[in-house]
Amino acid sequence: MGHKELAAQIRNRINELRSEQVMLRTFIASDQSRWEALEKAIGELNWVLELVLAEESE
């Protein structure tokens, strides 16, 4: 799997997690831990995406 394909898959997963987060907005009070877990996962995937893209540009 090339860097571009991996980056595309990571971006897609980030978008899926953000969509899930948006759907949770009305339930934030009861699902705060889930919201935080999604926020952490999105942050970690953004970090991985930056690493992949940095490798690609080298």
C-alpha distance matrix in Angstrom:
0.0 3.8 6.8 8.3 6.3 6.6 10.1 11.0 10.5 12.5 15.0 15.5 16.3 18.6 20.3 20.8 22.3 24.5 25.8 26.7 28.5 30.4 31.6 32.9 35.1 38.1 37.7 37.1 40.2 39.5 35.7 35.6 33.6 30.9 30.8 30.5 27.6 25.7 26.6 25.3 22.0 21.6 22.6 20.2 17.2 18.6 18.8 15.2 14.3 16.7 15.3 11.8 13.7 16.1 13.7 12.5 16.2 17.1
3.8 0.0 3.8 5.5 5.4 6.2 8.6 10.0 10.8 12.4 14.3 15.5 16.8 18.5 20.2 21.3 22.8 24.5 26.0 27.3 28.8 30.5 32.1 33.5 35.3 38.5 38.4 37.5 40.8 40.3 36.5 36.1 34.4 31.8 31.3 30.8 28.3 26.2 26.6 25.5 22.4 21.5 22.1 19.9 16.9 17.6 17.7 14.3 12.8 14.7 13.5 9.7 10.9 13.3 10.9 9.0 12.6 13.8
6.8 3.8 0.0 3.8 5.5 5.1 6.0 8.5 9.9 10.4 12.1 14.1 15.3 16.3 18.2 19.9 21.0 22.3 24.3 25.7 26.7 28.5 30.4 31.6 33.1 36.5 36.4 35.3 38.5 38.4 34.6 33.9 32.2 29.9 29.1 28.4 26.2 24.1 24.0 22.8 20.0 18.8 19.1 17.2 14.2 14.3 14.4 11.3 9.5 11.0 10.0 6.2 7.2 9.7 7.9 6.2 9.8 11.5
8.3 5.5 3.8 0.0 3.8 5.4 5.1 6.1 8.7 9.9 10.5 12.3 14.3 15.2 16.5 18.4 20.0 21.0 22.6 24.5 25.6 26.9 28.9 30.4 31.8 35.2 35.5 34.5 38.0 37.9 34.2 33.7 32.4 29.8 28.7 28.5 26.5 23.9 23.9 23.3 20.5 18.7 19.4 18.1 14.8 14.5 15.4 12.8 10.1 11.8 12.0 8.4 7.9 11.2 10.5 7.8 10.7 13.3
6.3 5.4 5.5 3.8 0.0 3.8 5.4 5.1 6.3 8.7 9.9 10.6 12.5 14.3 15.4 16.6 18.6 20.0 21.2 22.8 24.5 25.8 27.4 29.0 30.8 33.9 34.1 33.5 36.9 36.5 32.8 32.6 31.2 28.4 27.7 27.7 25.4 22.8 23.4 22.9 19.6 18.3 19.6 18.1 14.5 15.1 16.4 13.4 11.1 13.8 13.8 10.2 10.8 14.2 13.2 11.1 14.3 16.6
6.6 6.2 5.1 5.4 3.8 0.0 3.8 5.4 5.1 6.2 8.6 9.9 10.6 12.3 14.3 15.3 16.6 18.4 20.0 21.2 22.6 24.5 26.1 27.3 29.1 32.3 32.2 31.3 34.5 34.1 30.4 30.0 28.3 25.7 25.1 24.8 22.4 20.1 20.6 19.7 16.5 15.5 16.5 14.6 11.3 12.3 13.2 10.0 8.3 11.4 11.1 7.7 9.4 12.6 11.7 10.6 14.0 16.0
10.1 8.6 6.0 5.1 5.4 3.8 0.0 3.8 5.5 5.1 6.1 8.6 9.9 10.5 12.3 14.2 15.4 16.4 18.4 20.0 20.9 22.5 24.6 25.8 27.2 30.6 30.8 29.7 33.0 33.0 29.3 28.7 27.4 24.8 23.7 23.4 21.5 18.9 18.8 18.3 15.5 13.7 14.5 13.3 9.8 9.8 11.2 8.7 5.9 8.7 9.6 6.6 7.1 10.7 10.9 9.7 12.4 15.0
11.0 10.0 8.5 6.1 5.1 5.4 3.8 0.0 3.8 5.4 5.1 6.2 8.7 9.9 10.6 12.4 14.4 15.3 16.6 18.5 19.9 21.1 22.9 24.6 26.1 29.3 29.7 29.1 32.6 32.4 28.8 28.6 27.6 24.7 23.6 23.9 22.0 19.0 19.4 19.5 16.4 14.4 16.0 15.3 11.6 11.7 14.0 11.9 8.9 11.9 13.3 10.4 10.4 14.2 14.5 12.7 15.3 18.2
10.5 10.8 9.9 8.7 6.3 5.1 5.5 3.8 0.0 3.8 5.5 5.1 6.3 8.7 9.9 10.6 12.4 14.3 15.4 16.7 18.4 20.1 21.4 22.9 24.9 27.9 27.9 27.4 30.8 30.3 26.6 26.7 25.4 22.3 21.7 22.1 19.7 17.0 17.9 17.8 14.4 13.1 15.2 14.0 10.3 11.7 13.8 11.4 9.5 13.1 14.0 11.3 12.5 16.0 16.0 14.9 17.8 20.3
12.5 12.4 10.4 9.9 8.7 6.2 5.1 5.4 3.8 0.0 3.8 5.4 5.1 6.2 8.7 9.8 10.6 12.3 14.3 15.4 16.5 18.4 20.2 21.2 23.0 26.3 26.1 25.2 28.5 28.2 24.5 24.1 22.7 20.0 19.1 19.1 16.9 14.2 14.7 14.4 11.1 9.7 11.5 10.4 6.6 8.0 10.2 8.1 6.4 10.2 11.4 9.6 10.9 14.2 14.7 14.3 17.0 19.3
15.0 14.3 12.1 10.5 9.9 8.6 6.1 5.1 5.5 3.8 0.0 3.8 5.4 5.1 6.2 8.7 9.9 10.5 12.4 14.3 15.2 16.5 18.6 20.1 21.4 24.7 25.1 24.2 27.7 27.8 24.2 23.8 23.1 20.3 18.8 19.1 17.6 14.4 14.5 15.0 12.3 9.7 11.7 11.8 8.1 8.1 11.2 10.2 7.6 10.6 12.9 11.3 11.4 14.9 16.1 15.2 17.3 20.2
15.5 15.5 14.1 12.3 10.6 9.9 8.6 6.2 5.1 5.4 3.8 0.0 3.8 5.4 5.1 6.3 8.7 9.9 10.6 12.5 14.3 15.4 16.8 18.7 20.4 23.5 23.8 23.5 27.1 26.8 23.3 23.5 22.8 19.6 18.5 19.5 17.7 14.3 15.3 16.2 13.1 11.0 13.9 13.9 10.3 11.2 14.4 13.1 11.0 14.3 16.3 14.4 14.8 18.4 19.2 18.2 20.5 23.4
16.3 16.8 15.3 14.3 12.5 10.6 9.9 8.7 6.3 5.1 5.4 3.8 0.0 3.8 5.3 5.0 6.2 8.6 9.8 10.6 12.3 14.3 15.5 16.7 18.8 21.9 21.7 21.2 24.6 24.1 20.4 20.6 19.5 16.3 15.7 16.5 14.3 11.2 12.6 13.2 9.8 8.5 11.7 11.4 8.2 10.1 13.0 11.8 10.8 14.3 15.9 14.6 15.8 19.0 19.7 19.4 21.9 24.4
18.6 18.5 16.3 15.2 14.3 12.3 10.5 9.9 8.7 6.2 5.1 5.4 3.8 0.0 3.8 5.5 5.2 6.2 8.6 9.9 10.5 12.4 14.4 15.4 16.8 20.2 20.3 19.3 22.8 22.8 19.2 18.8 18.1 15.3 13.8 14.3 12.9 9.5 9.9 11.0 8.3 5.7 8.8 9.6 6.7 7.6 11.0 10.9 9.7 12.6 14.9 14.4 15.0 17.9 19.4 19.3 21.2 23.9
20.3 20.2 18.2 16.5 15.4 14.3 12.3 10.6 9.9 8.7 6.2 5.1 5.3 3.8 0.0 3.8 5.4 5.0 6.2 8.6 9.7 10.5 12.5 14.3 15.6 18.8 19.4 19.0 22.6 22.8 19.4 19.5 19.4 16.3 14.6 16.0 14.9 11.2 11.8 13.8 11.4 8.7 11.9 13.3 10.5 10.8 14.5 14.5 12.7 15.4 18.0 17.2 17.3 20.4 22.0 21.4 23.1 26.1
20.8 21.3 19.9 18.4 16.6 15.3 14.2 12.4 10.6 9.8 8.7 6.3 5.0 5.5 3.8 0.0 3.8 5.5 5.1 6.3 8.7 10.0 10.9 12.7 14.8 17.6 17.8 17.8 21.4 20.9 17.6 18.2 17.9 14.4 13.5 15.3 13.8 10.2 12.0 13.9 11.2 9.6 13.3 14.2 11.6 13.0 16.4 16.0 14.9 18.0 20.1 19.2 19.8 23.0 24.2 23.7 25.9 28.7
22.3 22.8 21.0 20.0 18.6 16.6 15.4 14.4 12.4 10.6 9.9 8.7 6.2 5.2 5.4 3.8 0.0 3.8 5.4 5.0 6.2 8.7 10.0 10.7 12.8 15.8 15.6 15.0 18.5 18.1 14.6 14.8 14.3 11.0 9.9 11.5 10.1 6.4 8.4 10.3 8.0 6.8 10.6 11.7 10.1 11.6 14.7 14.9 14.5 17.3 19.4 19.2 20.1 22.9 24.3 24.3 26.3 28.9
24.5 24.5 22.3 21.0 20.0 18.4 16.4 15.3 14.3 12.3 10.5 9.9 8.6 6.2 5.0 5.5 3.8 0.0 3.8 5.3 4.9 6.2 8.7 9.8 10.8 14.2 14.8 14.0 17.7 18.0 14.8 14.7 15.1 12.2 9.9 11.8 11.6 7.8 8.3 11.3 9.9 7.6 10.8 13.0 11.6 11.9 15.3 16.3 15.3 17.6 20.3 20.2 20.5 23.2 25.1 25.0 26.6 29.4
25.8 26.0 24.3 22.6 21.2 20.0 18.4 16.6 15.4 14.3 12.4 10.6 9.8 8.6 6.2 5.1 5.4 3.8 0.0 3.8 5.3 5.1 6.4 8.8 10.3 13.0 13.9 14.1 17.9 17.9 15.0 15.8 16.5 13.2 11.5 14.2 13.8 10.2 11.6 14.5 13.0 11.1 14.5 16.5 14.7 15.3 18.9 19.4 18.2 20.8 23.4 23.0 23.2 26.2 27.9 27.4 29.1 32.1
26.7 27.3 25.7 24.5 22.8 21.2 20.0 18.5 16.7 15.4 14.3 12.5 10.6 9.9 8.6 6.3 5.0 5.3 3.8 0.0 3.8 5.5 5.2 6.4 9.1 11.6 11.5 11.9 15.4 14.9 11.8 13.1 13.5 10.0 9.0 12.0 11.4 8.2 10.5 13.3 11.8 11.0 14.5 16.1 15.0 16.3 19.4 19.9 19.4 22.1 24.4 24.1 24.9 27.7 29.2 29.1 31.1 33.7
28.5 28.8 26.7 25.6 24.5 22.6 20.9 19.9 18.4 16.5 15.2 14.3 12.3 10.5 9.7 8.7 6.2 4.9 5.3 3.8 0.0 3.8 5.4 5.1 6.6 9.9 9.9 9.3 13.0 13.2 10.2 10.5 11.5 8.7 6.4 9.4 9.9 6.8 8.1 11.4 11.1 10.0 12.9 15.2 14.7 15.5 18.5 19.7 19.4 21.5 24.0 24.3 24.9 27.4 29.3 29.4 31.0 33.7
30.4 30.5 28.5 26.9 25.8 24.5 22.5 21.1 20.1 18.4 16.5 15.4 14.3 12.4 10.5 10.0 8.7 6.2 5.1 5.5 3.8 0.0 3.8 5.3 5.4 8.4 9.9 9.9 13.7 14.4 12.2 12.7 14.5 11.9 9.4 12.6 13.6 10.6 11.2 14.8 14.5 12.9 15.7 18.3 17.5 17.6 21.0 22.2 21.4 23.4 26.2 26.4 26.5 29.1 31.2 31.0 32.4 35.3
31.6 32.1 30.4 28.9 27.4 26.1 24.6 22.9 21.4 20.2 18.6 16.8 15.5 14.4 12.5 10.9 10.0 8.7 6.4 5.2 5.4 3.8 0.0 3.8 5.6 7.1 8.2 9.6 13.1 13.0 11.1 12.8 14.5 11.6 10.2 13.8 14.4 11.8 13.4 16.7 16.2 15.2 18.3 20.5 19.6 20.4 23.6 24.5 23.9 26.2 28.8 28.7 29.2 31.9 33.7 33.5 35.2 38.0
32.9 33.5 31.6 30.4 29.0 27.3 25.8 24.6 22.9 21.2 20.1 18.7 16.7 15.4 14.3 12.7 10.7 9.8 8.8 6.4 5.1 5.3 3.8 0.0 3.8 5.5 5.2 6.0 9.5 9.5 7.4 9.0 11.0 8.6 7.2 11.0 12.0 10.2 11.8 15.0 15.1 14.7 17.4 19.6 19.5 20.4 23.3 24.5 24.4 26.5 28.9 29.3 30.0 32.4 34.3 34.5 36.1 38.7
35.1 35.3 33.1 31.8 30.8 29.1 27.2 26.1 24.9 23.0 21.4 20.4 18.8 16.8 15.6 14.8 12.8 10.8 10.3 9.1 6.6 5.4 5.6 3.8 0.0 3.8 5.4 5.2 8.7 10.1 8.9 9.5 12.4 10.9 8.5 11.8 13.8 12.0 12.5 16.0 16.8 15.9 18.1 20.8 20.9 21.1 24.0 25.7 25.4 27.1 29.8 30.5 30.7 33.0 35.2 35.4 36.7 39.4
38.1 38.5 36.5 35.2 33.9 32.3 30.6 29.3 27.9 26.3 24.7 23.5 21.9 20.2 18.8 17.6 15.8 14.2 13.0 11.6 9.9 8.4 7.1 5.5 3.8 0.0 3.8 5.7 8.1 9.2 9.3 10.8 14.0 12.7 11.1 14.6 16.5 15.1 15.9 19.3 20.0 19.4 21.7 24.3 24.4 24.9 27.7 29.3 29.0 30.9 33.5 34.1 34.4 36.7 38.9 39.1 40.4 43.1
37.7 38.4 36.4 35.5 34.1 32.2 30.8 29.7 27.9 26.1 25.1 23.8 21.7 20.3 19.4 17.8 15.6 14.8 13.9 11.5 9.9 9.9 8.2 5.2 5.4 3.8 0.0 3.8 5.6 5.6 5.8 8.1 11.0 10.0 9.3 12.7 14.4 13.8 15.0 18.0 18.8 18.9 21.1 23.4 23.8 24.7 27.2 28.7 28.9 30.9 33.2 33.9 34.6 36.8 38.8 39.2 40.8 43.3
37.1 37.5 35.3 34.5 33.5 31.3 29.7 29.1 27.4 25.2 24.2 23.5 21.2 19.3 19.0 17.8 15.0 14.0 14.1 11.9 9.3 9.9 9.6 6.0 5.2 5.7 3.8 0.0 3.8 5.5 5.0 5.2 8.7 8.6 7.1 9.8 12.3 12.0 12.6 15.5 16.9 17.0 18.7 21.1 22.0 22.7 24.9 26.8 27.2 28.8 31.1 32.2 32.9 34.8 36.9 37.6 39.0 41.3
40.2 40.8 38.5 38.0 36.9 34.5 33.0 32.6 30.8 28.5 27.7 27.1 24.6 22.8 22.6 21.4 18.5 17.7 17.9 15.4 13.0 13.7 13.1 9.5 8.7 8.1 5.6 3.8 0.0 3.8 5.7 5.7 9.2 10.3 9.6 11.6 14.2 14.8 15.2 17.6 19.5 20.0 21.3 23.6 24.9 25.7 27.6 29.5 30.3 31.7 33.9 35.2 36.0 37.7 39.8 40.7 42.1 44.3
39.5 40.3 38.4 37.9 36.5 34.1 33.0 32.4 30.3 28.2 27.8 26.8 24.1 22.8 22.8 20.9 18.1 18.0 17.9 14.9 13.2 14.4 13.0 9.5 10.1 9.2 5.6 5.5 3.8 0.0 3.8 5.9 8.3 9.0 9.7 11.9 13.6 14.5 15.8 17.9 19.2 20.2 22.0 23.8 24.9 26.2 28.1 29.6 30.6 32.4 34.3 35.3 36.5 38.3 40.1 41.0 42.7 44.8
35.7 36.5 34.6 34.2 32.8 30.4 29.3 28.8 26.6 24.5 24.2 23.3 20.4 19.2 19.4 17.6 14.6 14.8 15.0 11.8 10.2 12.2 11.1 7.4 8.9 9.3 5.8 5.0 5.7 3.8 0.0 3.8 5.5 5.3 6.3 8.7 10.0 10.7 12.4 14.4 15.5 16.6 18.5 20.2 21.2 22.7 24.6 25.9 26.9 28.8 30.6 31.6 32.9 34.8 36.4 37.4 39.1 41.2
35.6 36.1 33.9 33.7 32.6 30.0 28.7 28.6 26.7 24.1 23.8 23.5 20.6 18.8 19.5 18.2 14.8 14.7 15.8 13.1 10.5 12.7 12.8 9.0 9.5 10.8 8.1 5.2 5.7 5.9 3.8 0.0 3.8 5.4 5.0 6.2 8.6 9.9 10.5 12.3 14.2 15.3 16.5 18.4 20.0 21.1 22.7 24.5 25.6 27.1 28.9 30.3 31.5 33.0 34.9 36.1 37.6 39.5
33.6 34.4 32.2 32.4 31.2 28.3 27.4 27.6 25.4 22.7 23.1 22.8 19.5 18.1 19.4 17.9 14.3 15.1 16.5 13.5 11.5 14.5 14.5 11.0 12.4 14.0 11.0 8.7 9.2 8.3 5.5 3.8 0.0 3.8 5.4 5.1 6.1 8.6 9.8 10.5 12.3 14.2 15.3 16.5 18.3 19.9 21.1 22.6 24.2 25.8 27.2 28.6 30.2 31.6 33.2 34.6 36.3 38.0
30.9 31.8 29.9 29.8 28.4 25.7 24.8 24.7 22.3 20.0 20.3 19.6 16.3 15.3 16.3 14.4 11.0 12.2 13.2 10.0 8.7 11.9 11.6 8.6 10.9 12.7 10.0 8.6 10.3 9.0 5.3 5.4 3.8 0.0 3.8 5.4 5.0 6.2 8.6 9.8 10.5 12.3 14.2 15.3 16.4 18.3 20.0 21.0 22.3 24.3 25.9 26.8 28.3 30.2 31.6 32.7 34.6 36.5
30.8 31.3 29.1 28.7 27.7 25.1 23.7 23.6 21.7 19.1 18.8 18.5 15.7 13.8 14.6 13.5 9.9 9.9 11.5 9.0 6.4 9.4 10.2 7.2 8.5 11.1 9.3 7.1 9.6 9.7 6.3 5.0 5.4 3.8 0.0 3.8 5.5 5.2 6.2 8.7 9.9 10.6 12.3 14.3 15.4 16.5 18.5 20.1 20.9 22.7 24.6 25.7 26.8 28.6 30.5 31.4 33.0 35.1
30.5 30.8 28.4 28.5 27.7 24.8 23.4 23.9 22.1 19.1 19.1 19.5 16.5 14.3 16.0 15.3 11.5 11.8 14.2 12.0 9.4 12.6 13.8 11.0 11.8 14.6 12.7 9.8 11.6 11.9 8.7 6.2 5.1 5.4 3.8 0.0 3.8 5.4 5.0 6.2 8.6 9.8 10.5 12.3 14.2 15.3 16.6 18.5 19.8 21.2 22.9 24.4 25.7 27.1 28.9 30.3 31.8 33.5
27.6 28.3 26.2 26.5 25.4 22.4 21.5 22.0 19.7 16.9 17.6 17.7 14.3 12.9 14.9 13.8 10.1 11.6 13.8 11.4 9.9 13.6 14.4 12.0 13.8 16.5 14.4 12.3 14.2 13.6 10.0 8.6 6.1 5.0 5.5 3.8 0.0 3.8 5.4 5.1 6.2 8.6 9.9 10.6 12.3 14.2 15.4 16.6 18.2 20.0 21.3 22.5 24.3 25.8 27.2 28.6 30.4 32.1
25.7 26.2 24.1 23.9 22.8 20.1 18.9 19.0 17.0 14.2 14.4 14.3 11.2 9.5 11.2 10.2 6.4 7.8 10.2 8.2 6.8 10.6 11.8 10.2 12.0 15.1 13.8 12.0 14.8 14.5 10.7 9.9 8.6 6.2 5.2 5.4 3.8 0.0 3.8 5.4 5.0 6.1 8.5 9.8 10.5 12.2 14.2 15.3 16.2 18.3 20.0 20.8 22.2 24.2 25.7 26.6 28.5 30.5
26.6 26.6 24.0 23.9 23.4 20.6 18.8 19.4 17.9 14.7 14.5 15.3 12.6 9.9 11.8 12.0 8.4 8.3 11.6 10.5 8.1 11.2 13.4 11.8 12.5 15.9 15.0 12.6 15.2 15.8 12.4 10.5 9.8 8.6 6.2 5.0 5.4 3.8 0.0 3.8 5.5 5.2 6.2 8.7 10.0 10.6 12.4 14.4 15.3 16.6 18.7 20.1 21.0 22.6 24.6 25.7 27.1 29.1
25.3 25.5 22.8 23.3 22.9 19.7 18.3 19.5 17.8 14.4 15.0 16.2 13.2 11.0 13.8 13.9 10.3 11.3 14.5 13.3 11.4 14.8 16.7 15.0 16.0 19.3 18.0 15.5 17.6 17.9 14.4 12.3 10.5 9.8 8.7 6.2 5.1 5.4 3.8 0.0 3.8 5.5 5.1 6.2 8.6 9.9 10.6 12.4 14.2 15.4 16.8 18.5 20.0 21.2 22.9 24.5 26.0 27.6
22.0 22.4 20.0 20.5 19.6 16.5 15.5 16.4 14.4 11.1 12.3 13.1 9.8 8.3 11.4 11.2 8.0 9.9 13.0 11.8 11.1 14.5 16.2 15.1 16.8 20.0 18.8 16.9 19.5 19.2 15.5 14.2 12.3 10.5 9.9 8.6 6.2 5.0 5.5 3.8 0.0 3.8 5.4 5.1 6.1 8.5 9.8 10.5 12.1 14.2 15.4 16.4 18.2 19.9 21.2 22.4 24.4 26.1
21.6 21.5 18.8 18.7 18.3 15.5 13.7 14.4 13.1 9.7 9.7 11.0 8.5 5.7 8.7 9.6 6.8 7.6 11.1 11.0 10.0 12.9 15.2 14.7 15.9 19.4 18.9 17.0 20.0 20.2 16.6 15.3 14.2 12.3 10.6 9.8 8.6 6.1 5.2 5.5 3.8 0.0 3.8 5.5 5.1 6.1 8.6 9.9 10.3 12.3 14.3 15.2 16.2 18.2 20.0 20.8 22.5 24.6
22.6 22.1 19.1 19.4 19.6 16.5 14.5 16.0 15.2 11.5 11.7 13.9 11.7 8.8 11.9 13.3 10.6 10.8 14.5 14.5 12.9 15.7 18.3 17.4 18.1 21.7 21.1 18.7 21.3 22.0 18.5 16.5 15.3 14.2 12.3 10.5 9.9 8.5 6.2 5.1 5.4 3.8 0.0 3.8 5.5 5.1 6.3 8.8 9.8 10.7 12.6 14.4 15.4 16.6 18.7 20.0 21.3 23.1
20.2 19.9 17.2 18.1 18.1 14.6 13.3 15.3 14.0 10.4 11.8 13.9 11.4 9.6 13.3 14.2 11.7 13.0 16.5 16.1 15.2 18.3 20.5 19.6 20.8 24.3 23.4 21.1 23.6 23.8 20.2 18.4 16.5 15.3 14.3 12.3 10.6 9.8 8.7 6.2 5.1 5.5 3.8 0.0 3.8 5.4 5.0 6.3 8.6 9.9 10.8 12.5 14.3 15.4 16.8 18.5 20.2 21.6
17.2 16.9 14.2 14.8 14.5 11.3 9.8 11.6 10.3 6.6 8.1 10.3 8.2 6.7 10.5 11.6 10.1 11.6 14.7 15.0 14.7 17.5 19.6 19.5 20.9 24.4 23.8 22.0 24.9 24.9 21.2 20.0 18.3 16.4 15.4 14.2 12.3 10.5 10.0 8.6 6.1 5.1 5.5 3.8 0.0 3.8 5.3 5.0 6.0 8.5 9.8 10.4 12.1 14.0 15.3 16.3 18.4 20.2
18.6 17.6 14.3 14.5 15.1 12.3 9.8 11.7 11.7 8.0 8.1 11.2 10.1 7.6 10.8 13.0 11.6 11.9 15.3 16.3 15.5 17.6 20.4 20.4 21.1 24.9 24.7 22.7 25.7 26.2 22.7 21.1 19.9 18.3 16.5 15.3 14.2 12.2 10.6 9.9 8.5 6.1 5.1 5.4 3.8 0.0 3.8 5.5 5.0 6.2 8.7 9.8 10.4 12.2 14.3 15.2 16.5 18.6
18.8 17.7 14.4 15.4 16.4 13.2 11.2 14.0 13.8 10.2 11.2 14.4 13.0 11.0 14.5 16.4 14.7 15.3 18.9 19.4 18.5 21.0 23.6 23.3 24.0 27.7 27.2 24.9 27.6 28.1 24.6 22.7 21.1 20.0 18.5 16.6 15.4 14.2 12.4 10.6 9.8 8.6 6.3 5.0 5.3 3.8 0.0 3.8 5.4 5.2 6.4 8.8 10.0 10.6 12.6 14.4 15.6 17.0
15.2 14.3 11.3 12.8 13.4 10.0 8.7 11.9 11.4 8.1 10.2 13.1 11.8 10.9 14.5 16.0 14.9 16.3 19.4 19.9 19.7 22.2 24.5 24.5 25.7 29.3 28.7 26.8 29.5 29.6 25.9 24.5 22.6 21.0 20.1 18.5 16.6 15.3 14.4 12.4 10.5 9.9 8.8 6.3 5.0 5.5 3.8 0.0 3.8 5.4 5.1 6.2 8.6 9.8 10.6 12.4 14.4 15.7
14.3 12.8 9.5 10.1 11.1 8.3 5.9 8.9 9.5 6.4 7.6 11.0 10.8 9.7 12.7 14.9 14.5 15.3 18.2 19.4 19.4 21.4 23.9 24.4 25.4 29.0 28.9 27.2 30.3 30.6 26.9 25.6 24.2 22.3 20.9 19.8 18.2 16.2 15.3 14.2 12.1 10.3 9.8 8.6 6.0 5.0 5.4 3.8 0.0 3.8 5.4 5.1 6.1 8.5 9.9 10.5 12.4 14.5
16.7 14.7 11.0 11.8 13.8 11.4 8.7 11.9 13.1 10.2 10.6 14.3 14.3 12.6 15.4 18.0 17.3 17.6 20.8 22.1 21.5 23.4 26.2 26.5 27.1 30.9 30.9 28.8 31.7 32.4 28.8 27.1 25.8 24.3 22.7 21.2 20.0 18.3 16.6 15.4 14.2 12.3 10.7 9.9 8.5 6.2 5.2 5.4 3.8 0.0 3.8 5.5 5.2 6.0 8.6 9.8 10.6 12.6
15.3 13.5 10.0 12.0 13.8 11.1 9.6 13.3 14.0 11.4 12.9 16.3 15.9 14.9 18.0 20.1 19.4 20.3 23.4 24.4 24.0 26.2 28.8 28.9 29.8 33.5 33.2 31.1 33.9 34.3 30.6 28.9 27.2 25.9 24.6 22.9 21.3 20.0 18.7 16.8 15.4 14.3 12.6 10.8 9.8 8.7 6.4 5.1 5.4 3.8 0.0 3.8 5.5 5.1 6.2 8.6 10.0 10.9
11.8 9.7 6.2 8.4 10.2 7.7 6.6 10.4 11.3 9.6 11.3 14.4 14.6 14.4 17.2 19.2 19.2 20.2 23.0 24.1 24.3 26.4 28.7 29.3 30.5 34.1 33.9 32.2 35.2 35.3 31.6 30.3 28.6 26.8 25.7 24.4 22.5 20.8 20.1 18.5 16.4 15.2 14.4 12.5 10.4 9.8 8.8 6.2 5.1 5.5 3.8 0.0 3.8 5.5 5.2 6.2 8.8 10.2
13.7 10.9 7.2 7.9 10.8 9.4 7.1 10.4 12.5 10.9 11.4 14.8 15.8 15.0 17.3 19.8 20.1 20.5 23.2 24.9 24.9 26.5 29.2 30.0 30.7 34.4 34.6 32.9 36.0 36.5 32.9 31.5 30.2 28.3 26.8 25.7 24.3 22.2 21.0 20.0 18.2 16.2 15.4 14.3 12.1 10.4 10.0 8.6 6.1 5.2 5.5 3.8 0.0 3.8 5.4 4.9 6.4 8.9
16.1 13.3 9.7 11.2 14.2 12.6 10.7 14.2 16.0 14.2 14.9 18.4 19.0 17.9 20.4 23.0 22.9 23.2 26.2 27.7 27.4 29.1 31.9 32.4 33.0 36.7 36.8 34.8 37.7 38.3 34.8 33.0 31.6 30.2 28.6 27.1 25.8 24.2 22.6 21.2 19.9 18.2 16.6 15.4 14.0 12.2 10.6 9.8 8.5 6.0 5.1 5.5 3.8 0.0 3.8 5.4 5.3 6.6
13.7 10.9 7.9 10.5 13.2 11.7 10.9 14.5 16.0 14.7 16.1 19.2 19.7 19.4 22.0 24.2 24.3 25.1 27.9 29.2 29.3 31.2 33.7 34.3 35.2 38.9 38.8 36.9 39.8 40.1 36.4 34.9 33.2 31.6 30.5 28.9 27.2 25.7 24.6 22.9 21.2 20.0 18.7 16.8 15.3 14.3 12.6 10.6 9.9 8.6 6.2 5.2 5.4 3.8 0.0 3.8 5.5 5.3
12.5 9.0 6.2 7.8 11.1 10.6 9.7 12.7 14.9 14.3 15.2 18.2 19.4 19.3 21.4 23.7 24.3 25.0 27.4 29.1 29.4 31.0 33.5 34.5 35.4 39.1 39.2 37.6 40.7 41.0 37.4 36.1 34.6 32.7 31.4 30.3 28.6 26.6 25.7 24.5 22.4 20.8 20.0 18.5 16.3 15.2 14.4 12.4 10.5 9.8 8.6 6.2 4.9 5.4 3.8 0.0 3.8 5.5
16.2 12.6 9.8 10.7 14.3 14.0 12.4 15.3 17.8 17.0 17.3 20.5 21.9 21.2 23.1 25.9 26.3 26.6 29.1 31.1 31.0 32.4 35.2 36.1 36.7 40.4 40.8 39.0 42.1 42.7 39.1 37.6 36.3 34.6 33.0 31.8 30.4 28.5 27.1 26.0 24.4 22.5 21.3 20.2 18.4 16.5 15.6 14.4 12.4 10.6 10.0 8.8 6.4 5.3 5.5 3.8 0.0 3.8
17.1 13.8 11.5 13.3 16.6 16.0 15.0 18.2 20.3 19.3 20.2 23.4 24.4 23.9 26.1 28.7 28.9 29.4 32.1 33.7 33.7 35.3 38.0 38.7 39.4 43.1 43.3 41.3 44.3 44.8 41.2 39.5 38.0 36.5 35.1 33.5 32.1 30.5 29.1 27.6 26.1 24.6 23.1 21.6 20.2 18.6 17.0 15.7 14.5 12.6 10.9 10.2 8.9 6.6 5.3 5.5 3.8 0.0
